[in-house]
Amino acid sequence: MTVQRFLEPRSLAEAVQLGTEDPSGAKLIAGGTALTIMMLQGFVMPDTLVSLGRIDDAGFRSISVTEGRVRIGGGVTLTDVAVAPEVAANLPSLAYACAVVGNTRVRNVATLGGNLAEADYASDPPSVLISLGATVEILGPDGQRTLPVGDLITGFYETALPDGAVITAIDVPVTPDRVSVYEKFRTRSSEDRPCVGVAASATFAGRALDDLEVVIGAVAATPQRDPALGDRVRGAELDDALARSVAAEYRRDIEPMDDARGSAWYRSRMIEVLVRRSLRALADARDAEVDA
Ligand SMILES: Cc1cc2nc3c(=O)[nH]c(=O)nc-3n(C[C@H](O)[C@H](O)[C@H](O)COP(=O)(O)OP(=O)(O)OC[C@H]3O[C@@H](n4cnc5c(N)ncnc54)[C@H](O)[C@@H]3O)c2cc1C
């Protein structure tokens, strides 16, 4: 089947309406970097494409900082996230994760909403957004709702998005003094998707941990985390011994997959290495603040 119609709605509401009129035949398209490959490979064969390229709703293609949150429109490109001063100042791990996606040509058109909706396990931004407690705003046939990014991605290329629903924005809380890092490990080329991605963020009271979040991407269908980690380490000092024990726990508890980027055995060991490295980076950032 070839594409019969290419529709260019001007509003998000119209896009949802067009996308839900024919849920089996219509597909939203933003940057097209993922969808066109899936179409060329025959994985999806929409007869109608509903483009998000001409939406002019306020905020869909812009970034703003309000009430302790950074709001990134679902149609903002990864390049624009990577270079935005508001993101660099408040969410440096997200700026970095977007800056190391694929290559310049991809980042210049690929959108953050499209990256999340694609739900490819070997992606960079989702684990970082989960480590920062981000939520997505969704506009669907039943109206608007908000969902944690961790609940949006439900499996291999599967999301909790209703048919035709649009990710209108990504909201990331800005916690004063939170430090965050992202470690991307590639095995095939400098432009490749991650073999393992580790996103970590923490807040401290002096040298002691107040909160800690570690999320592993690209090793299983969905990003992996230990939801009890923050409570367990609260009040402890983030030193080398703690970094080693958290890293060993993540290696023990995560069952990684095999794929062309690495075997399960290899990934398992790299999870331990990268978690330890991420936690050392958080401790260095803490020391720089405490000693300043
Ligand atoms: C060569 C190459 C290298 C890559 N390397 C990396 C990498 O290193 N790391 C990484 O994380 N990713 C990587 N990617 C994936 C890339 O990040 C995604 O393809 C891109 O972010 C998808 O965004 P898009 O706007 O192009 O989405 P599209 O291709 O337009 O759409 C993707 C899917 O999302 C849906 N969709 C799009 N926008 C929305 C929205 N706002 N709301 C709801 N549904 C929507 C579409 O219907 C479709 O199902 C790479 C891709 C390529 C081609």
The ligand as an SDF file (V2000), in Angstrom:
LIG
                    3D

 53 58  0  0  0  0  0  0  0  0999 V2000
   20.6120    7.3080   11.3740 C   0  0  0  0  0  0  0  0  0  0  0  0
   19.8410    7.4190   12.6770 C   0  0  0  0  0  0  0  0  0  0  0  0
   20.5320    7.3810   13.8670 C   0  0  0  0  0  0  0  0  0  0  0  0
   19.8270    7.4680   15.0870 C   0  0  0  0  0  0  0  0  0  0  0  0
   20.5300    7.4460   16.2560 N   0  0  0  0  0  0  0  0  0  0  0  0
   19.8820    7.5800   17.4220 C   0  0  0  0  0  0  0  0  0  0  0  0
   20.5780    7.6190   18.6590 C   0  0  0  0  0  0  0  0  0  0  0  0
   21.7930    7.5390   18.7220 O   0  0  0  0  0  0  0  0  0  0  0  0
   19.8650    7.7870   19.7950 N   0  0  0  0  0  0  0  0  0  0  0  0
   18.4960    7.9360   19.7870 C   0  0  0  0  0  0  0  0  0  0  0  0
   17.8940    8.1190   20.8450 O   0  0  0  0  0  0  0  0  0  0  0  0
   17.8050    7.8900   18.6320 N   0  0  0  0  0  0  0  0  0  0  0  0
   18.4580    7.7110   17.4680 C   0  0  0  0  0  0  0  0  0  0  0  0
   17.7690    7.7050   16.2970 N   0  0  0  0  0  0  0  0  0  0  0  0
   16.3160    7.7670   16.3430 C   0  0  0  0  0  0  0  0  0  0  0  0
   15.8110    9.1960   16.2890 C   0  0  0  0  0  0  0  0  0  0  0  0
   16.1110    9.8510   17.4940 O   0  0  0  0  0  0  0  0  0  0  0  0
   14.3080    9.0990   16.0770 C   0  0  0  0  0  0  0  0  0  0  0  0
   14.1330    8.5710   14.7750 O   0  0  0  0  0  0  0  0  0  0  0  0
   13.6330   10.4420   16.1550 C   0  0  0  0  0  0  0  0  0  0  0  0
   13.8120   11.0660   17.3970 O   0  0  0  0  0  0  0  0  0  0  0  0
   12.1440   10.3090   15.9010 C   0  0  0  0  0  0  0  0  0  0  0  0
   11.6000   11.6110   15.8320 O   0  0  0  0  0  0  0  0  0  0  0  0
   10.8750   12.1080   14.5020 P   0  0  0  0  0  0  0  0  0  0  0  0
   10.3820   13.4720   14.8130 O   0  0  0  0  0  0  0  0  0  0  0  0
   11.7380   11.9580   13.3160 O   0  0  0  0  0  0  0  0  0  0  0  0
    9.6840   11.0580   14.4840 O   0  0  0  0  0  0  0  0  0  0  0  0
    8.9230   10.4060   13.2350 P   0  0  0  0  0  0  0  0  0  0  0  0
    9.8250    9.5160   12.4800 O   0  0  0  0  0  0  0  0  0  0  0  0
    8.2090   11.4580   12.4730 O   0  0  0  0  0  0  0  0  0  0  0  0
    7.8330    9.5470   14.0310 O   0  0  0  0  0  0  0  0  0  0  0  0
    8.2300    8.4550   14.8350 C   0  0  0  0  0  0  0  0  0  0  0  0
    6.9910    7.8480   15.4790 C   0  0  0  0  0  0  0  0  0  0  0  0
    6.4630    8.7540   16.4540 O   0  0  0  0  0  0  0  0  0  0  0  0
    5.1400    9.1720   16.1130 C   0  0  0  0  0  0  0  0  0  0  0  0
    5.1340   10.5930   16.4730 N   0  0  0  0  0  0  0  0  0  0  0  0
    5.9760   11.5590   16.0250 C   0  0  0  0  0  0  0  0  0  0  0  0
    5.7770   12.7000   16.7020 N   0  0  0  0  0  0  0  0  0  0  0  0
    4.7830   12.4480   17.5920 C   0  0  0  0  0  0  0  0  0  0  0  0
    4.1400   13.2360   18.6050 C   0  0  0  0  0  0  0  0  0  0  0  0
    4.4690   14.5210   18.8750 N   0  0  0  0  0  0  0  0  0  0  0  0
    3.1540   12.6460   19.3440 N   0  0  0  0  0  0  0  0  0  0  0  0
    2.8110   11.3440   19.1270 C   0  0  0  0  0  0  0  0  0  0  0  0
    3.3830   10.5570   18.1920 N   0  0  0  0  0  0  0  0  0  0  0  0
    4.3670   11.1140   17.4420 C   0  0  0  0  0  0  0  0  0  0  0  0
    4.9600    8.8420   14.6350 C   0  0  0  0  0  0  0  0  0  0  0  0
    3.6060    8.5360   14.3360 O   0  0  0  0  0  0  0  0  0  0  0  0
    5.8450    7.5990   14.5040 C   0  0  0  0  0  0  0  0  0  0  0  0
    5.1540    6.4500   14.9510 O   0  0  0  0  0  0  0  0  0  0  0  0
   18.4240    7.6050   15.0750 C   0  0  0  0  0  0  0  0  0  0  0  0
   17.7200    7.6320   13.8600 C   0  0  0  0  0  0  0  0  0  0  0  0
   18.4180    7.5400   12.6680 C   0  0  0  0  0  0  0  0  0  0  0  0
   17.6490    7.5930   11.3760 C   0  0  0  0  0  0  0  0  0  0  0  0
  1  2  1  0
  2  3  1  0
  2 52  2  0
  3  4  2  0
  4  5  1  0
  4 50  1  0
  5  6  2  0
  6  7  1  0
  6 13  1  0
  7  8  2  0
  7  9  1  0
  9 10  1  0
 10 11  2  0
 10 12  1  0
 12 13  2  0
 13 14  1  0
 14 15  1  0
 14 50  1  0
 15 16  1  0
 16 17  1  0
 16 18  1  0
 18 19  1  0
 18 20  1  0
 20 21  1  0
 20 22  1  0
 22 23  1  0
 23 24  1  0
 24 25  2  0
 24 26  1  0
 24 27  1  0
 27 28  1  0
 28 29  2  0
 28 30  1  0
 28 31  1  0
 31 32  1  0
 32 33  1  0
 33 34  1  0
 33 48  1  0
 34 35  1  0
 35 36  1  0
 35 46  1  0
 36 37  1  0
 36 45  1  0
 37 38  2  0
 38 39  1  0
 39 40  1  0
 39 45  2  0
 40 41  1  0
 40 42  2  0
 42 43  1  0
 43 44  2  0
 44 45  1  0
 46 47  1  0
 46 48  1  0
 48 49  1  0
 50 51  2  0
 51 52  1  0
 52 53  1  0
M  END
$$$$
